[in-house]
């Protein structure tokens, strides 16, 4: 009976996997926050790589289960789209960490706290939205979450503009401007990845409302 229920998509495996992927995305953001908030500590890429690989295995597992399951609790393309969107978050965090470490001591004095705060709020909202799929939360609730994500993205855009204005002030040497512009844009991209994942969740709920 249990095997039959799983075959027809009545178990929670897809929700479990998607929630695990969202949690890995949140872990990668937390690692990123630790990295930039402790500039005196010599960080490594190992934890970022581990988080990204774990999420990649989850993504691959979702693909395998889609092939094995006859009926799924959500449409297949929606599950796949959300899985891919979630995976891009730790992948982008890892890319940021690589570039951050390559810069050495040239940018250890830079304050990334405002972007990191917004990013933390964004990924927390994504985790919450993914969990709402299991509980079948109503459209209004999910829309509020998605609106919050877009608001956070808007705030991040304003922070980015202020940071760019400072870079173009003439107070910084050319190399520092190039490095920081790249890093600022990478953090902005992580927030965009969170927004993309939230949009997928919202479209799924909208479709089933």
KOLPA-232041 format. One line per 2 residues: their letters; for each residue y negated, z, x of N, C-alpha, C, O. Coordinates in steps of 0.1 Angstrom, whole numbers, plus 5000, padded with zeros to 4 digits. Example, Ala and Ser with C-alpha at 12.3 -4.5 7.8 and 13.67 -1.06 7.14 Angstrom:
AS	5057:5078:5132:5045:5078:5123:5033:5078:5132:5033:5085:5142; 5022:5071:5128:5011:5071:5137:5000:5079:5129:4989:5080:5134
END
This chain:
XX	5012:5000:5008:5000:5000:5000:4987:5000:5009:4978:4993:5006; 4987:5008:5019:4976:5009:5028:4974:4996:5035:4962:4991:5037
XX	4985:4989:5039:4984:4977:5046:4978:4966:5037:4970:4957:5041; 4982:4967:5024:4977:4957:5014:4962:4959:5012:4955:4950:5011
XX	4958:4972:5011:4944:4975:5010:4936:4970:5021:4925:4964:5020; 4941:4971:5034:4934:4966:5045:4933:4951:5045:4923:4946:5049
XX	4944:4945:5041:4944:4930:5040:4933:4925:5031:4927:4915:5034; 4931:4932:5020:4921:4927:5011:4907:4934:5013:4898:4933:5004
XX	4905:4940:5024:4892:4944:5028:4887:4957:5021:4875:4960:5020; 4897:4966:5017:4893:4978:5010:4892:4990:5019:4888:5001:5015
XX	4894:4988:5032:4892:4999:5041:4878:4999:5047:4870:4990:5044; 4875:5008:5056:4861:5009:5061:4860:5004:5075:4850:5007:5082
XX	4869:4996:5080:4869:4992:5094:4856:4985:5098:4851:4987:5109; 4852:4976:5089:4840:4968:5093:4827:4977:5093:4818:4975:5102
XX	4826:4986:5084:4815:4996:5084:4816:5005:5096:4806:5008:5103; 4828:5009:5100:4830:5017:5112:4826:5010:5124:4819:5015:5133
XX	4830:4997:5125:4826:4989:5137:4811:4986:5138:4805:4987:5149; 4805:4983:5127:4791:4980:5127:4783:4993:5130:4773:4992:5138
XX	4787:5004:5125:4780:5017:5128:4782:5020:5143:4773:5026:5149; 4794:5018:5148:4796:5020:5162:4787:5012:5171:4782:5016:5181
XX	4786:4999:5167:4777:4990:5174:4762:4995:5174:4755:4994:5184; 4758:4999:5162:4744:5004:5161:4742:5017:5169:4732:5019:5175
XX	4752:5025:5170:4752:5037:5178:4751:5034:5193:4743:5040:5201; 4758:5024:5198:4757:5019:5212:4743:5014:5214:4738:5016:5225
XX	4737:5007:5205:4724:5002:5206:4714:5014:5208:4705:5013:5217; 4716:5024:5201:4708:5036:5202:4710:5043:5215:4700:5047:5221
XX	4722:5043:5220:4725:5049:5233:4718:5042:5244:4713:5048:5253; 4718:5028:5243:4711:5020:5254:4696:5023:5254:4690:5023:5265
XX	4690:5025:5242:4676:5028:5242:4673:5042:5248:4664:5044:5255; 4682:5052:5245:4681:5065:5250:4682:5065:5266:4675:5072:5272
XX	4691:5057:5271:4692:5055:5285:4680:5049:5291:4675:5054:5302; 4674:5040:5284:4662:5033:5289:4651:5044:5289:4643:5044:5299
XX	4650:5052:5279:4639:5062:5279:4641:5072:5290:4631:5076:5296; 4653:5076:5293:4656:5085:5304:4651:5079:5317:4646:5085:5326
XX	4654:5066:5319:4651:5059:5331:4636:5059:5334:4632:5062:5345; 4628:5055:5324:4613:5054:5327:4606:5067:5326:4595:5068:5331
XX	4612:5078:5320:4606:5091:5319:4609:5099:5331:4603:5110:5333; 4618:5095:5340:4622:5103:5352:4621:5094:5364:4631:5091:5370
XX	4609:5089:5368:4607:5080:5379:4611:5085:5392:4614:5077:5401; 4612:5098:5394:4616:5104:5407:4631:5103:5409:4636:5104:5420
XX	4638:5102:5398:4653:5102:5398:4657:5088:5401:4652:5078:5395; 4666:5086:5410:4671:5073:5414:4682:5068:5403:4693:5073:5403
XX	4678:5060:5394:4687:5055:5383:4697:5045:5388:4695:5039:5399; 4707:5042:5381:4716:5031:5384:4719:5023:5371:4715:5027:5360
XX	4725:5012:5373:4728:5003:5361:4741:5006:5354:4744:5001:5344; 4749:5015:5360:4762:5018:5356:4763:5021:5341:4771:5016:5333
XX	4754:5031:5337:4754:5035:5323:4750:5024:5313:4756:5023:5302; 4741:5016:5317:4736:5005:5309:4747:4995:5307:4750:4990:5296
XX	4754:4992:5318:4765:4982:5318:4776:4987:5310:4782:4980:5302; 4779:5000:5311:4790:5006:5303:4787:5005:5288:4795:5001:5280
XX	4774:5008:5284:4770:5008:5270:4771:4994:5265:4776:4991:5254; 4766:4984:5273:4766:4970:5268:4781:4965:5267:4784:4958:5258
XX	4789:4969:5276:4803:4964:5276:4811:4970:5264:4819:4964:5257; 4808:4983:5261:4814:4989:5249:4810:4982:5237:4818:4979:5228
XX	4797:4978:5236:4792:4971:5224:4798:4957:5224:4801:4952:5213; 4800:4951:5235:4806:4938:5235:4821:4938:5230:4825:4929:5223
XX	4828:4949:5234:4841:4951:5229:4841:4953:5214:4850:4948:5207; 4832:4960:5209:4830:4962:5194:4828:4949:5187:4834:4946:5177
XX	4819:4941:5193:4816:4927:5187:4828:4919:5187:4831:4912:5177; 4836:4919:5198:4848:4911:5199:4858:4916:5188:4865:4908:5182
XX	4859:4929:5187:4868:4935:5177:4864:4930:5163:4873:4928:5155; 4851:4930:5160:4847:4925:5147:4851:4911:5144:4856:4908:5134
XX	4850:4903:5155:4854:4889:5153:4869:4888:5151:4874:4880:5142; 4877:4896:5158:4892:4896:5156:4895:4900:5142:4904:4894:5135
XX	4889:4911:5137:4892:4916:5124:4888:4906:5113:4894:4905:5102; 4877:4898:5115:4873:4888:5105:4884:4877:5104:4886:4872:5093
XX	4891:4875:5115:4902:4865:5115:4914:4870:5108:4922:4862:5102; 4916:4883:5109:4928:4889:5103:4927:4893:5089:4937:4895:5082
XX	4915:4895:5084:4913:4901:5071:4910:4890:5061:4902:4881:5063; 4918:4890:5050:4917:4880:5039:4904:4881:5031:4897:4871:5029
XX	4901:4893:5027:4889:4896:5019:4881:4907:5026:4886:4917:5030; 4868:4904:5028:4860:4914:5036:4850:4921:5026:4846:4915:5016
XX	4845:4933:5029:4836:4940:5020:4822:4934:5019:4815:4935:5009; 4819:4926:5029:4806:4918:5030:4810:4904:5034:4821:4902:5039
XX	4801:4895:5031:4804:4881:5035:4805:4880:5050:4799:4886:5058; 4815:4871:5054:4818:4870:5068:4807:4867:5077:4805:4873:5087
XX	4799:4857:5072:4787:4853:5080:4777:4864:5082:4770:4865:5092; 4776:4873:5072:4767:4884:5073:4772:4895:5083:4764:4900:5090
XX	4785:4897:5082:4790:4907:5092:4788:4902:5106:4785:4909:5115; 4791:4889:5108:4790:4883:5121:4775:4883:5126:4772:4886:5137
XX	4766:4879:5117:4752:4879:5120:4747:4893:5124:4739:4894:5134; 4751:4903:5117:4746:4917:5120:4752:4921:5133:4746:4928:5141
XX	4765:4918:5136:4772:4922:5148:4764:4916:5160:4762:4923:5170; 4761:4903:5159:4754:4896:5170:4740:4902:5172:4736:4904:5184
XX	4733:4905:5161:4719:4911:5162:4720:4925:5169:4711:4928:5177; 4730:4933:5165:4731:4946:5171:4734:4945:5186:4729:4953:5194
XX	4743:4936:5190:4747:4934:5204:4735:4931:5213:4735:4934:5225; 4726:4923:5208:4714:4919:5216:4705:4931:5220:4698:4929:5230
XX	4706:4942:5213:4698:4953:5217:4702:4959:5230:4693:4960:5239; 4714:4964:5232:4718:4969:5245:4718:4958:5256:4715:4962:5268
XX	4720:4946:5252:4720:4935:5262:4706:4934:5268:4704:4932:5280; 4696:4935:5259:4682:4933:5264:4677:4946:5271:4670:4945:5281
XX	4682:4958:5267:4679:4970:5274:4685:4969:5289:4678:4974:5298; 4697:4964:5290:4702:4962:5304:4694:4953:5312:4692:4955:5324
XX	4689:4942:5306:4681:4933:5314:4668:4939:5318:4663:4937:5330; 4662:4948:5310:4650:4955:5314:4653:4964:5325:4646:4965:5335
XX	4664:4972:5325:4668:4981:5335:4670:4974:5348:4666:4979:5359; 4676:4962:5348:4678:4954:5360:4664:4951:5367:4663:4953:5379
XX	4655:4947:5359:4642:4943:5365:4634:4955:5369:4627:4955:5379; 4635:4966:5361:4629:4979:5365:4633:4984:5378:4625:4988:5387
XX	4646:4983:5381:4652:4988:5393:4648:4979:5405:4646:4984:5416; 4647:4966:5402:4643:4956:5413:4629:4959:5418:4626:4956:5430
XX	4621:4964:5410:4607:4966:5413:4605:4978:5423:4594:4979:5429; 4615:4986:5424:4614:4997:5434:4603:5007:5430:4600:5010:5418
XX	4595:5011:5440:4585:5021:5438:4572:5016:5434:4562:5023:5432; 4571:5003:5431:4558:4996:5428:4553:5000:5414:4541:4999:5412
XX	4562:5004:5405:4557:5007:5391:4562:5020:5386:4562:5023:5374; 4566:5029:5396:4571:5042:5392:4560:5051:5385:4563:5061:5378
XX	4548:5048:5387:4537:5055:5382:4532:5050:5368:4523:5056:5362; 4539:5040:5363:4535:5034:5350:4540:5042:5338:4551:5047:5338
XX	4531:5044:5328:4535:5051:5316:4540:5042:5305:4532:5034:5300; 4553:5042:5303:4558:5034:5292:4560:5041:5279:4567:5036:5270
XX	4555:5054:5279:4559:5063:5268:4556:5058:5254:4564:5060:5245; 4545:5051:5252:4542:5047:5238:4551:5036:5233:4556:5037:5222
XX	4554:5027:5242:4564:5016:5238:4578:5022:5236:4585:5019:5227; 4582:5032:5244:4595:5038:5243:4595:5046:5230:4606:5047:5223
XX	4585:5053:5227:4584:5061:5214:4587:5052:5202:4595:5055:5193; 4580:5041:5202:4581:5031:5191:4595:5025:5190:4601:5023:5180
XX	4600:5022:5202:4614:5017:5203:4624:5027:5198:4634:5023:5191; 4623:5039:5202:4632:5050:5197:4632:5051:5182:4642:5052:5176
XX	4620:5051:5176:4619:5051:5161:4625:5039:5155:4632:5040:5145; 4623:5027:5161:4629:5015:5156:4644:5015:5156:4650:5011:5146
XX	4650:5019:5167:4665:5018:5168:4671:5029:5159:4682:5027:5154; 4664:5041:5157:4669:5051:5148:4669:5046:5134:4678:5048:5126
XX	4659:5038:5130:4658:5032:5117:4669:5022:5115:4675:5021:5104; 4672:5014:5126:4683:5004:5125:4697:5011:5122:4704:5007:5114
XX	4699:5022:5129:4712:5030:5127:4713:5034:5113:4723:5033:5107; 4702:5040:5108:4701:5044:5094:4704:5033:5084:4711:5035:5074
XX	4698:5021:5087:4700:5010:5078:4714:5005:5078:4720:5002:5067; 4721:5005:5089:4734:5001:5090:4744:5010:5083:4753:5006:5076
XX	4741:5023:5084:4749:5033:5076:4747:5032:5061:4756:5035:5054; 4736:5027:5057:4733:5025:5043:4742:5014:5036:4744:5014:5024
XX	4747:5005:5045:4756:4995:5040:4769:5001:5034:4774:4997:5024; 4774:5011:5041:4786:5018:5036:4784:5025:5023:4792:5025:5014
XX	4772:5032:5022:4769:5040:5010:4764:5031:4999:4761:5036:4988; 4761:5018:5002:4756:5009:4991:4743:5014:4986:4741:5015:4973
XX	4734:5018:4995:4721:5023:4991:4713:5012:4983:4716:5000:4985; 4704:5016:4974:4697:5006:4966:4687:4998:4974:4683:5002:4985
XX	4683:4987:4969:4674:4978:4976:4661:4984:4980:4656:4981:4990; 4655:4992:4971:4642:4998:4974:4643:5007:4986:4634:5007:4994
XX	4654:5015:4988:4655:5023:4999:4656:5015:5012:4650:5018:5022; 4664:5005:5012:4666:4996:5024:4653:4989:5027:4649:4987:5038
XX	4646:4985:5016:4633:4978:5018:4623:4987:5025:4615:4983:5034; 4623:5000:5022:4614:5009:5028:4617:5010:5043:4608:5011:5051
XX	4630:5011:5046:4634:5011:5060:4630:4998:5067:4624:4999:5079; 4632:4987:5061:4628:4974:5067:4613:4973:5069:4608:4968:5079
XX	4606:4978:5059:4591:4978:5060:4587:4987:5072:4577:4984:5079; 4594:4998:5074:4590:5007:5085:4593:5000:5098:4585:5001:5108
XX	4604:4992:5099:4606:4985:5111:4595:4975:5115:4591:4974:5126; 4591:4968:5104:4580:4958:5106:4567:4965:5110:4559:4960:5118
XX	4565:4977:5104:4553:4985:5108:4553:4989:5123:4544:4988:5130; 4565:4993:5127:4567:4997:5141:4565:4985:5150:4559:4987:5161
XX	4570:4974:5146:4568:4962:5154:4553:4958:5155:4548:4955:5166; 4546:4960:5144:4531:4958:5144:4524:4967:5153:4515:4963:5161
XX	4528:4980:5153:4522:4990:5162:4525:4986:5177:4517:4987:5186; 4538:4981:5179:4541:4977:5193:4533:4966:5198:4529:4965:5209
XX	4530:4956:5188:4521:4945:5192:4508:4950:5196:4502:4944:5206; 4502:4959:5189:4489:4965:5193:4489:4971:5206:4480:4970:5214
XX	4500:4979:5209:4501:4986:5222:4502:4975:5233:4496:4976:5243; 4510:4965:5230:4511:4954:5240:4498:4947:5243:4495:4944:5255
XX	4490:4945:5233:4477:4938:5235:4468:4947:5244:4461:4942:5253; 4468:4960:5242:4460:4969:5250:4465:4970:5264:4457:4970:5273
XX	4478:4969:5266:4484:4969:5279:4480:4956:5287:4477:4957:5299; 4481:4945:5280:4477:4932:5286:4463:4932:5290:4459:4927:5300
XX	4454:4938:5281:4440:4938:5284:4437:4946:5297:4429:4942:5305; 4445:4957:5299:4443:4965:5311:4448:4957:5323:4442:4957:5334
XX	4459:4949:5321:4464:4941:5333:4454:4931:5337:4453:4927:5349; 4447:4926:5327:4437:4915:5330:4423:4920:5334:4414:4912:5335
XX	4422:4933:5336:4409:4939:5339:4404:4937:5353:4393:4939:5356; 4414:4932:5362:4410:4930:5376:4412:4942:5384:4410:4942:5397
XX	4417:4953:5379:4420:4966:5386:4433:4966:5394:4436:4974:5402; 4442:4956:5390:4455:4956:5396:4458:4943:5405:4452:4933:5402
XX	4466:4945:5415:4469:4934:5423:4478:4924:5416:4484:4928:5406; 4479:4912:5420:4486:4901:5413:4500:4904:5411:4506:4902:5400
XX	4507:4909:5421:4521:4912:5420:4524:4922:5409:4533:4921:5402; 4516:4933:5409:4517:4943:5399:4515:4938:5385:4522:4941:5376
XX	4506:4929:5383:4503:4923:5370:4515:4915:5366:4520:4916:5354; 4521:4907:5375:4533:4899:5371:4545:4908:5367:4551:4905:5357
XX	4547:4918:5375:4558:4927:5372:4557:4934:5359:4566:4934:5351; 4545:4940:5357:4543:4948:5345:4543:4939:5332:4548:4943:5322
XX	4537:4927:5333:4537:4918:5322:4551:4915:5317:4554:4915:5306; 4560:4913:5327:4574:4909:5324:4581:4921:5318:4588:4920:5308
XX	4578:4933:5323:4585:4945:5318:4580:4949:5304:4587:4952:5295; 4567:4948:5302:4561:4950:5289:4567:4941:5278:4570:4945:5267
XX	4568:4928:5282:4573:4918:5273:4588:4921:5270:4592:4918:5259; 4595:4926:5280:4609:4929:5278:4611:4940:5268:4620:4940:5259
XX	4603:4951:5269:4603:4962:5259:4599:4957:5245:4605:4961:5235; 4590:4948:5245:4586:4942:5232:4597:4934:5226:4599:4934:5213
XX	4605:4928:5234:4617:4920:5229:4627:4929:5224:4634:4926:5214; 4629:4941:5230:4639:4950:5224:4635:4955:5210:4644:4955:5201
XX	4622:4957:5208:4618:4961:5195:4620:4949:5185:4623:4951:5173; 4618:4937:5190:4620:4925:5181:4635:4924:5178:4638:4920:5166
XX	4644:4928:5187:4658:4928:5184:4661:4938:5173:4670:4935:5164; 4655:4949:5173:4657:4959:5163:4652:4954:5149:4659:4955:5139
XX	4641:4947:5149:4635:4941:5137:4645:4931:5132:4647:4930:5120; 4651:4923:5141:4660:4912:5136:4672:4918:5130:4677:4913:5119
XX	4678:4929:5136:4689:4936:5130:4686:4941:5116:4694:4941:5107; 4674:4947:5115:4670:4953:5102:4668:4942:5092:4672:4944:5080
XX	4663:4930:5095:4662:4919:5086:4675:4915:5081:4677:4911:5069; 4685:4915:5089:4699:4911:5085:4704:4921:5075:4710:4917:5064
XX	4703:4934:5078:4707:4944:5068:4700:4942:5055:4706:4942:5044; 4687:4940:5055:4679:4938:5043:4684:4926:5035:4685:4927:5023
XX	4687:4915:5042:4692:4903:5035:4705:4905:5029:4708:4900:5018; 4714:4913:5035:4727:4916:5030:4725:4924:5017:4732:4921:5007
XX	4717:4935:5017:4715:4943:5005:4709:4935:4994:4713:4936:4983; 4699:4927:4998:4692:4919:4988:4702:4909:4981:4702:4907:4969
XX	4711:4904:4989:4721:4895:4983:4731:4901:4973:4735:4895:4964; 4733:4914:4976:4743:4922:4968:4736:4930:4957:4743:4938:4950
X	4723:4930:4956:4716:4938:4947:4717:4932:4932:4711:4938:4923
END
